Each structure stands twice: as structure tokens, then as C-alpha cells.
Amino acid sequence: MAELKLDSGEFTTDQLGKKYRDFFSPAFEILVNGSKIADEIAISILKVESSLEGTADSFFFQITNAFDLEQREFLWLNDVFVLGKAVEIKLGYVDKLTTVFQGYITSVTADFSDDTTPNLLVRGMDMSYLMMKGSKSKSWTQKKYSDIAKEIAGTYGIKTQVDDTTTMYNTVSQNQIDDYHFIQYLADLVHYDFFIVGKTMYFRKPLTEMTPVVELQWGTSLLSLSIDMNLADQITEVTVRGWDNKKLEVVEATATTVTKLGSNSKTGKDILKAQGTYKEHVYTNIDSQDEAKTHAEALLNKRSMKLINGHGECMGIPEIRAGRYIKLSGIGSKLSQPYYIISTLHIVDDSGYVTRFQVGGNAV
């Protein structure tokens, strides 16, 4: 089984067309515990989803010929589609396939409807779901957030791609929260990207590895698109305040700078400045000026990415996944920009193979 990793390559649609037989005749392959499932298994729909929004990457497929009407028995239920078995899914065209998912079967549903033969509905999630089980309490002393993220990942046998954080904290506590969402919490504090691809955890600085996976042009490769530019969640600055137990004094820091994505000049903060100053004050359990500054910058930059929210659909491209960037073109100079991919949904059914995606941005 080839290991699934976050591809950093950049492709043109022509290059992908050559790789995938001009996007003719969608195909997929499902392996369970390393063995390809039998060709006779009829799958009517297959979905693979990746997301950065606190959920595990997942898959779903429906098997339409899983029930033997004469024997009144489900086929493949006892030996193939068994809870906990490892799954790898490849998508592509004709004989050119790329791995898009690795994880486990977590749900098998026997679906009896009035007007159809009983179906099997098979679902699964990646390794993230193991990290989401149970709540834990633990403390670390003299550790950086990046050190803690590495340590937790190691307990699951997960490989790591981690950018070091800068601040060493006297005490960091995990209080009745599962490991996945605790690492997500640490990532949010420093505005880091956090996600898992296959068996590798990424805990990295924002706006890094920004090479777009592909450029999609409206009217050709880009089938549909909706982009919302919205000031509703924007602010001009964030102030974070805490208490230094050693010096017995208030610590406070303010962030007013946003790191821009793309070549547009105005962030939500810049636009709002013409209408006044709109601050957000946060009181939290921090005890140093450096930590307050880091937290304030993280909060402002995270909020800035809500300025642009887009949803699109293109022909099926396995390389498009959450955590990468994509460039959209042919939609006007202001909107023809790179965007951060927040989630993707690959769908293969009787109509063909399409990829749907959600993107975010912070400058117009």
C-alpha cells in the first residue's frame, strides 16, 4: 500500500489531462486490507471528503448487489466489509489512478428499502477519528506547542511535518478534551494549519507551501463557482490580555497586521478602517507579553480568512484536497486569485466524476 502524502506539485489542466487520459472514463479502485475488492461488487456512488474544519477525512460508498435474494443473506459482509479493516481509495480515469484516501471502515449499514434490493452503505474515516476518542487531562512544563503536537502524534504512530513554534511555556494543560481537538486548539492559538493526510500530521505555519495545485479557468475546467466577499466577521484589531503571576501585573498585546494571500491589496481590516476602529478584546489564561502578542496575531489572521468564502465544482481531479492552494482564473481581475482549500468532496456516480471544493481568502 503506497503511503498517502500531501502532494506539493503544481499542474496545468493540460498536464492533468495527459495524465488522466483526457479525463475520459472515470475509474476508481478500493482496497481493503491491501487487497482490491472484487470487480463484481457493484458500487453506485462513491464519495471521498477531506476537510480542515475539525472533522476526519472520510469516505462513503453504496453497494447495490450485496444481498442474495434467494439465500436471504448479505454477501461480503463477513469477510470484506468488516468494521476496523484498513481501506485505501484511488480515483482517476481509465487505468490512471491516484490514492486520495487511507483510513478504516467505521460504519456498515444494511439498508432495506421498500422498492429496491437491500444495499450495503459503507463509511470510513482516516486516522483522525482515533485521535478524537476519549477526553484526556495532562500537563507539560517547559514545552513549545510544536513539541507537544509531535509528542501526541507519536503516541498514535503518526508521522509529523511540524514547523517549530517559538515560545517555550512554563505550563501547558490539556483539560478534558480529546487529542485531536487539543492539537487543533494549540494550532488556533498560533494561527497554525493543522490536519492529517494518510498517516502524516501537519502542524505548520500559515500561508506556507502556497504553490497552487492547479489553475482552474471559468468556462473550461471550472464548472461552477460562487464567491462571497463578506465584512460581517471582520475586525480592525485584536487585543489579548492576561495576568503575569510572577510580576503580578496585567500583560497585554494588540495585533493590527494581516498577512495577505494573493496580490489584492485590501484585507477586511483595511476596508473597515474607512468606517472606524472595530476592536475585539480577549481575556485569556496567558502570562507573558510574547504569548499575548502571538495569540492576538493568530486571532486577527484567522478572522481575516473569513473575508472570502467560495464554493466551486470542476471535473474530477484527485490532486485537489484540503490543505493545498488553488488558483481560479477567468473570473475578473479582483477574483482571479489563489485561494486556500478548506474542504473537498470527490464524487463518482452514474453521471461521472466531479470534485467540489470550498475555499477561503483574506484580500480583495
C-alpha positions as CSV (number, residue, x, y, z in Angstrom):
1,M,0.0,0.0,0.0
2,A,1.5,3.3,-1.1
3,E,1.6,5.9,1.6
4,L,-0.7,8.9,1.1
5,K,1.0,12.2,1.5
6,L,0.2,15.9,0.8
7,D,1.4,16.4,-2.8
8,S,3.3,19.7,-3.3
9,G,3.3,19.5,-7.1
10,E,1.9,22.1,-9.4
11,F,0.0,21.1,-12.5
12,T,-1.7,22.6,-15.5
13,T,-5.0,21.2,-16.7
14,D,-3.3,20.1,-19.9
15,Q,-0.7,18.1,-17.8
16,L,-3.5,16.5,-15.8
17,G,-5.4,15.8,-19.0
18,K,-2.5,13.9,-20.4
19,K,-2.0,12.0,-17.1
20,Y,-5.7,11.1,-16.8
21,R,-6.5,10.1,-20.5
22,D,-8.2,13.5,-21.2
23,F,-10.5,12.9,-18.2
24,F,-12.3,10.2,-20.2
25,S,-14.0,7.3,-18.5
26,P,-13.8,7.9,-14.7
27,A,-12.5,5.0,-12.7
28,F,-11.8,4.1,-9.1
29,E,-10.2,1.3,-7.0
30,I,-11.0,0.3,-3.5
31,L,-8.6,-1.8,-1.5
32,V,-9.5,-3.5,1.8
33,N,-6.6,-4.6,4.0
34,G,-4.4,-4.2,0.9
35,S,-6.5,-6.3,-1.5
36,K,-8.6,-4.9,-4.3
37,I,-12.3,-5.6,-3.9
38,A,-13.8,-7.9,-6.5
39,D,-15.0,-6.4,-9.8
40,E,-18.4,-8.0,-9.3
41,I,-19.1,-5.7,-6.4
42,A,-21.5,-3.0,-7.9
43,I,-20.9,0.4,-6.4
44,S,-23.4,3.0,-7.5
45,I,-21.9,6.1,-5.8
46,L,-18.5,6.8,-4.1
47,K,-17.7,9.9,-2.1
48,V,-14.3,10.9,-0.6
49,E,-14.1,14.1,1.6
50,S,-11.2,16.0,3.1
51,S,-11.6,18.9,5.5
52,L,-9.8,21.3,7.7
53,E,-12.8,22.1,9.9
54,G,-12.2,19.7,12.8
55,T,-13.6,16.5,11.1
56,A,-11.8,13.4,10.0
57,D,-11.3,12.8,6.2
58,S,-14.0,10.3,5.2
59,F,-15.5,8.1,2.5
60,F,-18.8,6.6,1.6
61,F,-20.0,4.2,-1.0
62,Q,-23.1,2.2,-1.7
63,I,-23.2,-1.4,-2.9
64,T,-26.3,-2.3,-4.8
65,N,-25.8,-6.1,-5.3
66,A,-24.8,-7.1,-1.8
67,F,-27.9,-9.1,-0.9
68,D,-28.6,-12.6,-2.2
69,L,-32.4,-12.7,-2.5
70,E,-32.5,-16.5,-2.7
71,Q,-30.4,-17.1,0.3
72,R,-31.6,-14.1,2.2
73,E,-28.1,-13.2,3.0
74,F,-25.6,-10.4,2.6
75,L,-22.5,-11.1,0.5
76,W,-19.1,-9.8,1.5
77,L,-20.3,-8.7,4.9
78,N,-18.4,-11.2,6.9
79,D,-15.1,-11.2,5.1
80,V,-14.6,-7.9,3.2
81,F,-16.6,-5.0,4.6
82,V,-15.7,-5.6,8.2
83,L,-15.5,-2.9,10.8
84,G,-12.0,-1.7,11.5
85,K,-10.4,-3.0,8.3
86,A,-8.0,-0.7,6.5
87,V,-9.2,1.0,3.4
88,E,-7.3,2.7,0.5
89,I,-9.2,4.5,-2.2
90,K,-7.8,5.6,-5.6
91,L,-9.5,7.8,-8.1
92,G,-8.8,8.8,-11.7
93,Y,-9.6,7.8,-15.2
94,V,-9.3,4.5,-17.2
95,D,-6.1,3.0,-15.8
96,K,-4.5,6.1,-14.3
97,L,-5.4,6.3,-10.6
98,T,-4.2,8.3,-7.7
99,T,-4.6,7.5,-4.0
100,V,-6.9,10.0,-2.3
101,F,-7.8,8.3,1.0
102,Q,-6.3,5.9,3.6
103,G,-8.2,5.0,6.7
104,Y,-10.6,2.5,8.2
105,I,-14.1,1.1,7.8
106,T,-16.0,2.7,10.7
107,S,-19.6,2.0,9.7
108,V,-21.5,-0.6,7.7
109,T,-25.3,-0.1,7.2
110,A,-27.7,-2.7,5.9
111,D,-30.3,-0.6,4.1
112,F,-33.7,-2.2,3.4
113,S,-36.0,-0.1,1.3
114,D,-39.5,-0.8,0.1
115,D,-38.8,-0.6,-3.6
116,T,-35.2,-1.7,-4.1
117,T,-32.9,-4.6,-3.4
118,P,-31.2,-4.2,0.1
119,N,-28.0,-2.2,-0.1
120,L,-24.8,-2.0,1.9
121,L,-23.7,1.5,2.8
122,V,-20.0,1.6,3.8
123,R,-18.4,4.5,5.5
124,G,-15.0,5.2,6.9
125,M,-12.6,7.8,8.4
126,D,-8.9,8.4,8.4
127,M,-6.6,8.2,11.5
128,S,-8.0,11.4,12.8
129,Y,-11.0,9.6,14.3
130,L,-8.7,7.6,16.6
131,M,-7.4,10.8,18.0
132,M,-10.9,12.1,18.6
133,K,-11.8,9.3,21.0
134,G,-12.0,9.9,24.7
135,S,-11.2,13.1,26.7
136,K,-7.8,13.4,28.4
137,S,-6.1,15.6,31.0
138,K,-2.4,16.2,31.0
139,S,0.2,18.9,31.7
140,W,3.5,19.8,30.1
141,T,6.2,22.0,31.5
142,Q,8.8,24.0,29.6
143,K,7.4,22.9,26.2
144,K,6.6,24.6,22.9
145,Y,3.3,23.9,21.3
146,S,5.1,22.2,18.4
147,D,6.8,19.8,20.8
148,I,3.5,18.9,22.4
149,A,1.9,18.2,19.0
150,K,4.8,16.0,18.0
151,E,4.6,14.1,21.3
152,I,0.9,13.4,21.0
153,A,1.1,12.3,17.3
154,G,3.9,9.9,18.3
155,T,1.5,8.0,20.7
156,Y,-0.6,7.1,17.6
157,G,2.4,6.1,15.4
158,I,1.7,9.1,13.2
159,K,4.5,10.8,11.2
160,T,4.8,14.5,11.6
161,Q,5.5,17.5,9.4
162,V,5.8,20.2,12.1
163,D,7.0,23.8,12.0
164,D,8.5,24.8,15.3
165,T,6.7,27.4,17.3
166,T,8.8,30.0,19.1
167,T,7.6,30.3,22.6
168,M,8.5,28.0,25.5
169,Y,5.7,27.8,28.0
170,N,6.1,27.1,31.7
171,T,2.9,25.1,31.8
172,V,0.5,23.9,29.1
173,S,-2.5,21.9,30.2
174,Q,-4.9,19.6,28.3
175,N,-8.2,19.6,30.3
176,Q,-10.8,17.0,29.5
177,I,-10.5,17.2,25.7
178,D,-9.5,14.6,23.1
179,D,-6.1,14.7,21.5
180,Y,-7.2,15.8,18.1
181,H,-9.2,18.9,19.2
182,F,-6.5,19.7,21.8
183,I,-3.9,20.0,19.0
184,Q,-6.4,22.0,17.0
185,Y,-6.7,24.3,20.0
186,L,-2.9,24.8,20.1
187,A,-2.8,25.4,16.4
188,D,-5.6,28.0,16.7
189,L,-3.6,29.9,19.4
190,V,-0.7,30.5,17.0
191,H,-2.7,30.5,13.8
192,Y,-1.1,27.3,12.5
193,D,-2.6,24.9,10.0
194,F,-3.4,21.5,11.5
195,F,-4.6,18.5,9.5
196,I,-3.8,14.8,8.9
197,V,-3.2,13.3,5.4
198,G,-2.9,9.5,5.5
199,K,-0.5,8.7,8.3
200,T,1.1,12.1,8.5
201,M,0.2,15.0,10.7
202,Y,0.8,18.6,9.5
203,F,1.2,21.3,12.1
204,R,2.6,24.2,10.1
205,K,2.9,28.0,9.7
206,P,0.0,29.6,7.8
207,L,0.5,30.7,4.2
208,T,3.3,28.2,3.5
209,E,3.5,25.7,0.7
210,M,1.4,28.1,-1.3
211,T,2.0,26.7,-4.7
212,P,-1.4,26.2,-6.3
213,V,-2.1,22.6,-7.1
214,V,-3.8,23.7,-10.4
215,E,-5.3,26.7,-12.1
216,L,-8.9,26.3,-12.9
217,Q,-10.5,28.6,-15.5
218,W,-14.1,29.6,-15.6
219,G,-15.8,28.2,-18.7
220,T,-13.4,25.3,-19.3
221,S,-12.1,23.4,-16.3
222,L,-14.2,25.3,-13.7
223,L,-17.8,24.1,-14.0
224,S,-19.5,26.3,-11.3
225,L,-18.4,28.8,-8.7
226,S,-19.8,31.1,-6.0
227,I,-17.6,33.5,-4.1
228,D,-18.9,35.6,-1.2
229,M,-17.0,38.6,-0.1
230,N,-18.3,39.5,3.3
231,L,-17.3,42.0,6.0
232,A,-19.7,40.6,8.7
233,D,-16.9,38.8,10.7
234,Q,-14.1,41.3,10.1
235,I,-12.4,43.5,12.7
236,T,-9.6,46.0,12.6
237,E,-7.6,44.8,15.6
238,V,-7.4,42.3,18.4
239,T,-6.2,42.9,21.9
240,V,-5.3,40.0,24.2
241,R,-5.0,40.5,27.9
242,G,-3.7,38.1,30.6
243,W,-2.0,38.1,34.0
244,D,1.6,37.6,34.9
245,N,1.7,35.6,38.1
246,K,5.4,36.3,38.7
247,K,5.3,40.1,38.2
248,L,1.7,40.4,39.5
249,E,0.7,42.6,36.6
250,V,-1.5,42.7,33.6
251,V,0.1,41.6,30.3
252,E,-1.5,42.9,27.1
253,A,-0.7,43.0,23.3
254,T,-2.6,44.2,20.3
255,A,-2.4,42.9,16.7
256,T,-3.2,45.1,13.7
257,T,-1.4,43.4,10.8
258,V,-2.8,40.8,8.5
259,T,-0.6,38.6,6.2
260,K,-2.3,38.7,2.8
261,L,-3.0,35.8,0.4
262,G,-2.7,36.7,-3.2
263,S,-2.0,40.1,-5.0
264,N,-5.1,42.0,-4.0
265,S,-4.4,45.0,-1.7
266,K,-7.2,45.2,0.8
267,T,-8.0,42.9,3.7
268,G,-11.2,43.2,5.8
269,K,-9.2,45.2,8.3
270,D,-8.2,47.7,5.7
271,I,-11.8,48.1,4.4
272,L,-13.2,48.6,7.8
273,K,-10.7,51.3,8.7
274,A,-12.6,53.7,6.5
275,Q,-15.6,53.3,8.8
276,G,-13.8,53.4,12.1
277,T,-11.9,51.2,14.5
278,Y,-13.5,47.9,15.5
279,K,-11.6,46.1,18.2
280,E,-12.0,42.7,19.8
281,H,-10.8,42.3,23.4
282,V,-9.9,38.8,24.6
283,Y,-9.2,37.8,28.2
284,T,-7.4,34.5,28.5
285,N,-5.1,32.4,30.6
286,I,-1.7,33.7,29.4
287,D,1.1,35.1,31.5
288,S,3.6,36.7,29.1
289,Q,3.8,39.6,26.7
290,D,5.1,37.4,23.9
291,E,2.3,34.9,24.3
292,A,-0.3,37.7,24.3
293,K,1.2,39.1,21.0
294,T,1.3,35.6,19.4
295,H,-2.3,35.0,20.4
296,A,-3.6,38.4,19.2
297,E,-1.9,38.0,15.8
298,A,-3.3,34.5,15.4
299,L,-6.8,35.6,16.2
300,L,-6.7,38.5,13.8
301,N,-5.3,36.5,11.0
302,K,-7.7,33.6,11.5
303,R,-10.6,36.1,11.4
304,S,-9.3,37.7,8.3
305,M,-9.6,34.5,6.3
306,K,-13.4,34.7,6.7
307,L,-13.5,37.7,4.3
308,I,-13.8,35.4,1.3
309,N,-15.7,32.1,1.2
310,G,-16.1,30.3,-2.1
311,H,-17.7,27.0,-3.3
312,G,-16.9,25.5,-6.7
313,E,-17.0,22.4,-8.8
314,C,-14.7,21.1,-11.5
315,M,-14.2,17.9,-13.4
316,G,-12.8,15.2,-11.1
317,I,-9.1,15.9,-10.2
318,P,-7.7,13.6,-7.5
319,E,-4.9,16.1,-6.6
320,I,-7.3,18.7,-5.2
321,R,-7.6,18.3,-1.5
322,A,-7.9,20.3,1.7
323,G,-4.7,21.9,2.9
324,R,-3.5,22.9,-0.5
325,Y,-4.0,26.1,-2.5
326,I,-5.8,26.5,-5.8
327,K,-5.8,29.3,-8.4
328,L,-9.1,30.4,-10.0
329,S,-9.0,32.4,-13.2
330,G,-11.2,33.9,-15.9
331,I,-13.5,35.4,-13.2
332,G,-12.3,39.0,-13.3
333,S,-9.1,40.6,-12.0
334,K,-10.2,41.0,-8.4
335,L,-11.3,37.4,-8.1
336,S,-8.7,35.7,-10.3
337,Q,-6.5,34.8,-7.3
338,P,-5.0,31.9,-5.3
339,Y,-7.3,30.6,-2.6
340,Y,-6.8,28.2,0.4
341,I,-8.7,24.9,0.0
342,I,-10.7,24.3,3.2
343,S,-12.6,21.2,2.1
344,T,-13.1,18.9,-0.9
345,L,-15.6,16.3,-1.9
346,H,-14.9,13.9,-4.7
347,I,-18.0,12.2,-6.2
348,V,-18.1,9.3,-8.6
349,D,-21.5,8.1,-9.8
350,D,-23.5,7.3,-12.9
351,S,-23.1,10.9,-14.0
352,G,-19.3,10.8,-14.0
353,Y,-16.6,12.2,-11.6
354,V,-16.6,15.7,-10.2
355,T,-14.7,17.5,-7.5
356,R,-16.4,20.1,-5.3
357,F,-14.4,22.4,-3.1
358,Q,-14.6,25.1,-0.5
359,V,-12.0,27.9,-0.5
360,G,-11.1,30.9,1.7
361,G,-9.2,34.1,1.2
362,N,-8.4,37.3,3.0
363,A,-7.8,40.1,0.4
364,V,-9.9,41.8,-2.3
